[in-house]
């Protein structure tokens, strides 16, 4: 499948599954939250690929993602709950790269990254 076909498929998935019947940014954010929660197979291992001011993770650090964070989602940031230093806390999904996960988890995270980049 070519890059263009893959992006068209992704655009269609976003339009028909994630943001379908949404009218406000808040509804779209909750659509993304529900999609990510449904598609990602928790728990999974991930690596921090970028340091963020709102997160204690350092680049290259490997952590265990255990679920979606109860933090209200926005269209610019989605939080997941991780296990870190004997605690559970929320970090931005965009700073993580999944390791050895299923196809659905990889696709969901790639869809979110694509959305943020466009």
C-alpha positions as CSV (number, residue, x, y, z in Angstrom):
1,X,0.0,0.0,0.0
2,X,1.4,3.4,-1.0
3,X,1.9,6.3,1.5
4,X,-1.0,8.2,-0.2
5,X,-3.4,5.2,0.1
6,X,-2.4,4.8,3.7
7,X,-3.0,8.5,4.5
8,X,-6.4,8.4,2.7
9,X,-7.3,5.3,4.7
10,X,-6.3,7.1,7.9
11,X,-8.3,10.3,6.9
12,X,-11.3,8.2,6.3
13,X,-11.0,6.4,9.6
14,X,-10.6,9.7,11.4
15,X,-13.7,11.2,9.7
16,X,-15.9,8.1,9.9
17,X,-14.9,6.6,13.2
18,X,-13.3,9.2,15.5
19,X,-14.8,12.6,14.7
20,X,-18.1,11.4,13.2
21,X,-21.2,13.3,14.5
22,X,-19.0,15.7,16.5
23,X,-19.6,19.4,16.2
24,X,-17.3,21.0,18.8
25,X,-13.7,20.7,19.7
26,X,-14.7,19.2,23.0
27,X,-16.8,16.5,21.3
28,X,-13.9,15.7,18.9
29,X,-11.5,15.4,21.8
30,X,-13.9,12.9,23.5
31,X,-14.2,11.0,20.2
32,X,-10.4,10.7,20.1
33,X,-10.4,9.6,23.8
34,X,-13.0,6.9,23.2
35,X,-11.1,5.7,20.0
36,X,-7.8,5.5,21.8
37,X,-9.3,3.8,24.8
38,X,-11.0,1.2,22.6
39,X,-8.1,0.5,20.3
40,X,-5.1,0.4,22.6
41,X,-4.5,-2.9,24.2
42,X,-3.4,-2.1,27.8
43,X,-1.0,-2.6,29.4
44,X,1.9,-2.1,27.0
45,X,5.5,-1.1,27.1
46,X,6.5,2.3,25.6
47,X,9.6,4.4,25.2
48,X,9.8,8.1,25.8
49,X,10.8,9.8,22.6
50,X,10.7,13.4,23.7
51,X,10.9,15.2,27.0
52,X,8.0,17.5,28.0
53,X,7.7,20.1,30.7
54,X,4.5,18.5,32.0
55,X,6.1,15.0,32.3
56,X,8.9,13.6,34.4
57,X,10.0,11.1,31.7
58,X,13.4,11.4,30.2
59,X,14.1,10.6,26.5
60,X,14.9,6.9,26.1
61,X,13.1,5.8,29.3
62,X,10.9,2.7,29.0
63,X,7.7,2.6,30.9
64,X,4.4,0.6,31.2
65,X,1.2,2.2,29.9
66,X,-1.7,0.9,31.9
67,X,-4.7,2.9,30.6
68,X,-6.2,6.2,29.5
69,X,-5.8,9.0,32.1
70,X,-8.9,10.5,33.7
71,X,-7.6,13.9,32.6
72,X,-10.1,15.7,30.3
73,X,-8.8,15.3,26.7
74,X,-8.1,18.1,24.3
75,X,-7.5,18.1,20.6
76,X,-3.8,19.0,21.2
77,X,-3.1,16.7,24.1
78,X,-4.2,13.2,25.3
79,X,-2.9,11.7,28.5
80,X,-2.3,8.1,29.3
81,X,-1.7,6.6,32.8
82,X,1.7,5.0,33.3
83,X,3.5,3.1,36.1
84,X,6.5,5.1,37.1
85,X,8.7,4.8,40.2
86,X,6.1,2.9,42.2
87,X,3.4,5.4,41.3
88,X,0.8,5.9,38.6
89,X,0.6,9.2,36.8
90,X,-0.6,10.7,33.5
91,X,1.7,11.7,30.7
92,X,1.1,13.0,27.2
93,X,0.6,10.1,24.7
94,X,2.5,12.0,22.1
95,X,5.8,11.6,23.9
96,X,5.6,7.8,23.8
97,X,6.4,5.2,21.2
98,X,4.9,1.8,21.7
99,X,7.2,-1.2,21.9
100,X,6.1,-4.7,20.8
101,X,2.4,-3.9,20.8
102,X,-0.4,-5.2,18.7
103,X,-1.4,-3.7,15.4
104,X,-4.4,-1.9,16.8
105,X,-2.4,-0.1,19.5
106,X,0.3,1.0,16.9
107,X,-2.4,2.2,14.5
108,X,-4.3,4.2,17.2
109,X,-1.1,5.9,18.4
110,X,0.0,6.6,14.7
111,X,-3.5,8.0,14.0
112,X,-3.2,10.4,17.0
113,X,0.4,11.4,16.0
114,X,-0.9,12.1,12.4
115,X,-3.7,14.2,13.8
116,X,-1.4,16.3,15.9
117,X,1.0,16.8,13.0
118,X,-1.5,18.0,10.4
